[in-house]
């Protein structure tokens, strides 16, 4: 697989309606995760020009939505119990958020890490970040979406999902360069 990030393309984020409404009202908020398991470290994940991946992600999140962090609950104005009651009684609806970079000059001077192919360097990077907390000391990471190879014996067991890419925005300053264009139900 060979991919390249194009800052002119739209970016898509699949999520649940509760989080979509929060982002629509307050913008993206980068919250440091306390659980590991994401390909490129903590951040706000989007796909580049791939609405199908965003839709699949949104649907998957409606099926198994764990309670968010205390910081996220505070932004939502909910207790953990209120979140669980809403999830269990009403459920969540899948939505896709469509973004565009609003300042290309500022974006282009950011520190970006890009994996154009699913090679061993990419595998090692994913292996490392799926096993630790925090975010890299860069602004974005772009590359293929990894499968669930974390359960394997080493990084070589990680494979890319064909034709699926992602970009992780690792800090608030970079997230603020994204303009929300649309929140669309799936």
N, C-alpha and C positions, 0 to 999 in steps of 0.2 A: 504494500500500500504506500502511495506517495501522495502527500497532501501539502498544502501551503496556505497559511492564513492570509485572507484578503480583507483588509480593514474597511473596504467599501461594501462588503456584504452585510446583510442583516444578521443579527444574532438572536437566537431563540433559547428560552428557558422554560422547561416544563415543570409545573408545580401544582399545588392544590389551590382552590379558589381563596381560601383563607389567607395564604401567603401572597397570592397574586393581588388581592385587595390591599394588603399591607404595603406592598411595593408600589402599587399605583398611588397610594395616598402619601407615602413617606420616602419613596425612592429605595434603592438598594442599600442595605446595611450589611457590611462585612462583619460577621461575628466569628470569633475564633472558636473552632470546634474543640471539644474535649475528647471526642472519639475519633480514632483514626479510621482508615479504610477508604479514603478517596485517592484517586490516581495521582493528583498533582499537589496535594496538601490543601490546607484550609483555603476557602475562597468561594466566590459565587461562580457557578459553572453554567456555561452556555454552549450551544452548538452553533457552528457557522453554516449558514444557509441550509440547515438540515431540519426541517420542520418535523419530519417523521420521527427522528430521535427524540425531539422535545415532546411530541405527543405520547410516545411510548413511556418516556420518563414520567410525564404527568399522570398517566393512567396507573403506572406502577406505584406512584406515591399515594394515590387514593386508596390503593389496596392495603398498604401497610405504612401507615404514618405514625412513627413513634412520637411521643411528646417532645417538643422542642426544648432547647436550653432555657434556663431561667431568664437570661437576657432577652431571648426571643419572646417568651411568655409576657415579659414586662412590656415589650413593644406592642404586643397584641392586646394588652390590657386584660389578660386572662390568667386564671390559676391553672395549675396542672390538671386539677379535677375538672374544671370547666372545659378545658381542651378535650379531655378524655370523654366527657359526656357528649360534647358536640360530635366528636369522631364516631362514637359508638351509637348514638341515637340518630343523628342526621346524616352523618358521613360527609365526605368532601367531594367536590367536583373537580375534574382535571381542567387545567387552563394552560395555555401557552402564551408567554409574554414575548413580544417582538421588540427588539432594541436596535438602535443605530448609534454609532460613535458620533458624538456631537462636536468634537474638536480634534481634527486629524493631526494638526501640528503638535498639540500637546500629547496625543496618543503616540505619535511617531518617536518622541524623545523618551518614552518610557522604556524600562528595561524588560525586554520580552525574551522568554526562552521558548524556542520552537523546535518541535520534533516533527520532521517532514515524513519520516518513515518509521516503521515499527521495528527498529533494530535493537541490538543489545543495550545500547546507551539508554534508549527509551524504556526498555524492560527494567533496567536497574533503577532508573528514576522512579518509575511506578512502584516497584518493589519497596524502595526506601520510604516513599511517602505513604503508602498504604499501611506501614508499620509504625508510623510516628504521628505525633500531634504537631500543630503549628502550621505555619506557612513559610514558603521559601522567601528569601530576602530579595525578591524580584517583583515586578508588577503583574506580569501575566505568564502563564504557561499554556502553550497550544500543542496539541498532538492528537494521536489516535485515542479512541476510547478502549480501555482494556477490558478483557473478560474477567472472570472470577478466578484467575490463576493464582491468587494469593494463597489458596489452599495447597498449592504445589510445594515441592521441596526447595525450589529456588526461583530466581527471577526468570530463568529460561522457560518456565511453565506458563508465563503470562503471554497471552496472544491478543492481537488487536481485533476488535469487531470491525469487519470489513465495511468500508464506506461510512464510518461513524467518526466524527471528530469532535473535539471539545476545547474550550478555552476556559481557564480558571483565572478569575480576577482576584488577586491576592490582597488588595488594600483598598481603603475607602476612596483615596484620591483618584485612583484609576476607575473605580466603579462610578464615580461622579461624572466621568466622561461619557457614560452611556445614557441615551435618551430613550425612555419608554414610549413606543409608538402605539402599541395595541395590546390589550388583554383579550384573548380569544378563547371561549370555551371549546373543549374538544368534543 
